[in-house]
Amino acid sequence: MEERISFHDQISRNKLKSVFLILIVFVVLICLGYVIGLVAGPDYFIIIMIISIIFSLSYILISYYNSDKIALASVNAKPASETQYRQYHNVVEGLCLASGMPKPRLYIMENSEINAFASGRDPEHSVICVTTGSLNKLDKQELEGVIGHELSHIASYDIRFMTLVAVMVGMVSIISEIFLRSLWFKSGSRDDSKGNAIFMIIGILLAILAPIVVQLVQLSISRKREYSADASAVKFIRSPTGLTKALKKIRDEHVSTQEVKKINKAVAPLFISNPFKGAFSTHPPIEKRIAILERM
């Protein structure tokens, strides 16, 4: 018989893993900066850092403060009427009352597949959006499981957390890009010292590999947050049954190519189940999520 999993342990474990992965991104950023500083000189590196910070923060701040609007617009979501979607509102109100959270704004997107997402920079500025397929195919208990998962993302400030990760990943990518492009301008100058040539090669390799490494780390962090949200949903509802049954329905669903194309890949990581398949998925395997929930 398999050992039972405590949802408290699962939440703590995944949070620690997420912090560790952020440290990896930070170390890569420091190493990249150090090597570029040796190759290009400290003055040149300071210029690269200033430009990358300005670009990264400008992009991220705009996205951060408008994350809910961007996500809703990208899927053409509509506000969920209380009279038309009474059960949807009742489920959210009940879970918010039990958890002490403010009620998010509720939206609906036209899609026959079972899916949902949450967005917003904090619980006071949050939204939850579910597909029409979720409301048509899930019973009340299963819908509670899905909503509990999305409320967990809001309660854990996952949008804020992933924004921090995105800033660091963005800085690594921009610094690498500026450094590689700057080599074209430096190619006319001669510096035959072996030490500088070695650091130049290391710098080029690091600038090429660093964005790939940190993107893989970002995907890993995203997957850890999904495990944490599953465990927190169990904490909210005090039962893994609803979410487990909902994930099984998602697993068994035959995804229509026509429906998937309606979803913007940029917001796909927000969904409870990534509608796109591939090796670089932002979500852990759904079978593994089900297996963990069944042991709680």
SVG drawing of the C-alpha trace seen along z (x, -y; Angstrom):
<svg xmlns="http://www.w3.org/2000/svg" viewBox="-31 -52 79 54">
<polyline fill="none" stroke="black" stroke-width="0.4" points="0.0,0.0 1.3,-3.4 2.2,-5.9 -0.4,-8.7 0.7,-12.2 -0.1,-15.2 -1.3,-18.2 0.6,-20.4 3.9,-18.6 3.1,-18.8 2.6,-22.5 5.8,-23.2 7.9,-20.8 6.8,-22.5 7.4,-26.0 10.9,-25.1 11.6,-23.6 10.3,-26.8 12.7,-29.0 15.6,-26.7 14.8,-27.0 14.7,-30.8 18.2,-30.7 19.4,-28.7 18.1,-31.5 19.8,-34.1 23.2,-32.2 23.0,-31.9 22.4,-35.7 25.4,-36.4 27.7,-34.1 26.6,-35.6 27.2,-39.1 30.6,-38.2 31.9,-36.7 30.5,-39.5 32.2,-42.0 35.5,-40.2 35.2,-40.1 33.7,-43.6 34.9,-45.5 32.9,-46.8 31.7,-50.0 30.3,-48.2 28.6,-45.6 26.9,-48.4 25.4,-49.8 24.1,-46.3 22.6,-45.9 20.8,-49.3 19.3,-48.6 18.2,-45.1 16.7,-46.2 14.7,-49.1 13.4,-46.8 12.5,-43.9 10.8,-46.0 8.9,-48.1 7.5,-45.0 6.8,-43.2 5.2,-46.1 2.8,-46.7 1.9,-42.9 1.7,-42.7 -0.8,-45.5 -2.9,-44.5 -2.5,-40.7 -6.2,-40.0 -7.3,-42.3 -4.7,-40.8 -5.7,-37.2 -9.4,-37.9 -9.1,-39.8 -7.0,-37.1 -9.7,-34.4 -12.6,-36.8 -14.1,-36.1 -17.4,-37.6 -18.6,-38.5 -20.6,-35.6 -24.1,-36.8 -25.3,-35.8 -28.7,-34.9 -27.5,-32.7 -24.5,-31.1 -25.9,-30.8 -24.1,-27.5 -20.8,-29.0 -21.2,-32.0 -22.5,-29.9 -19.4,-27.6 -17.0,-30.5 -18.8,-32.4 -18.9,-29.3 -15.1,-28.6 -14.3,-32.3 -16.4,-32.4 -14.7,-29.2 -11.2,-30.5 -11.7,-34.2 -10.8,-35.4 -12.5,-38.2 -14.7,-37.0 -12.9,-37.3 -14.7,-38.7 -16.1,-35.8 -15.9,-35.3 -16.9,-32.7 -15.1,-31.8 -16.8,-29.9 -15.0,-26.6 -16.3,-23.0 -13.2,-21.7 -13.0,-21.5 -10.6,-24.2 -10.2,-27.3 -7.7,-29.9 -7.1,-32.7 -5.3,-35.9 -4.7,-39.2 -1.8,-40.6 -3.5,-40.0 -6.7,-38.6 -8.3,-42.1 -7.7,-42.4 -8.3,-38.8 -10.5,-37.1 -11.5,-33.5 -12.6,-32.4 -14.0,-29.0 -15.0,-27.5 -18.6,-26.7 -17.4,-23.1 -16.5,-23.1 -20.0,-24.2 -21.7,-21.8 -19.5,-18.7 -18.6,-19.0 -20.8,-18.3 -20.8,-20.6 -18.1,-18.7 -15.8,-18.6 -16.4,-22.3 -15.5,-23.0 -12.2,-21.1 -11.4,-23.2 -12.3,-26.5 -10.4,-25.5 -7.3,-25.0 -7.7,-28.5 -8.4,-30.2 -5.1,-28.6 -3.2,-30.4 -4.7,-33.6 -4.2,-33.0 -0.5,-32.0 0.1,-35.2 1.3,-33.0 1.0,-35.8 3.3,-38.0 5.7,-35.0 5.8,-34.2 6.3,-37.9 9.5,-37.9 10.7,-34.8 9.8,-36.4 11.8,-39.5 14.9,-37.4 14.5,-35.2 13.8,-38.3 17.0,-40.0 19.1,-36.9 17.7,-36.8 18.1,-40.5 21.7,-40.6 22.6,-37.6 21.1,-39.1 22.8,-42.5 26.2,-40.8 26.0,-38.6 25.1,-41.5 27.8,-43.7 30.4,-41.2 29.8,-42.3 30.9,-45.8 33.9,-44.6 35.1,-42.3 37.1,-45.2 39.2,-45.6 42.2,-43.3 42.9,-41.7 45.1,-38.6 45.6,-37.8 44.8,-34.1 43.0,-34.9 40.6,-37.3 40.0,-34.8 39.1,-32.1 36.7,-34.4 35.2,-35.5 34.4,-31.8 33.0,-31.2 30.9,-34.3 29.5,-33.4 28.6,-29.8 27.1,-31.1 25.1,-33.8 23.7,-31.1 23.0,-28.5 21.8,-30.7 18.4,-31.7 17.7,-28.1 18.6,-26.9 16.6,-29.6 13.6,-29.0 13.7,-25.3 13.9,-26.4 10.9,-28.7 8.9,-25.8 9.9,-23.7 8.8,-26.4 5.5,-26.6 5.0,-22.9 5.8,-23.1 3.2,-25.8 0.6,-23.5 1.4,-20.8 1.1,-23.4 -2.2,-24.6 -3.6,-21.1 -2.5,-20.5 -3.9,-23.9 -7.2,-23.1 -7.5,-20.0 -6.8,-22.2 -9.6,-24.6 -12.2,-21.8 -10.9,-19.3 -11.2,-16.5 -9.2,-15.6 -12.2,-13.8 -13.7,-16.7 -10.4,-17.8 -9.3,-14.3 -12.5,-13.5 -12.3,-16.7 -8.7,-16.0 -9.7,-12.5 -12.4,-14.0 -9.8,-16.4 -7.5,-13.5 -10.2,-11.4 -11.3,-14.3 -10.5,-14.1 -9.0,-17.6 -10.3,-19.1 -7.6,-20.8 -10.1,-23.4 -10.8,-24.4 -7.2,-24.5 -6.3,-27.0 -8.7,-29.4 -6.5,-29.7 -3.5,-32.1 -0.3,-30.2 0.8,-33.1 -2.0,-32.5 -1.9,-28.7 0.3,-28.4 -2.5,-30.1 -5.0,-27.2 -5.6,-24.3 -4.6,-22.0 -2.3,-23.2 -4.3,-22.9 -1.1,-22.4 1.0,-19.3 4.8,-19.0 8.1,-18.5 8.3,-22.1 4.9,-22.0 4.2,-24.5 2.2,-21.8 3.2,-18.5 1.8,-15.2 -1.9,-15.0 -1.5,-11.3 1.1,-12.3 -1.2,-15.0 -4.1,-12.5 -1.8,-9.9 -0.6,-12.4 -4.2,-13.5 -5.4,-9.9 -2.8,-9.4 -4.0,-12.4"/>
</svg>
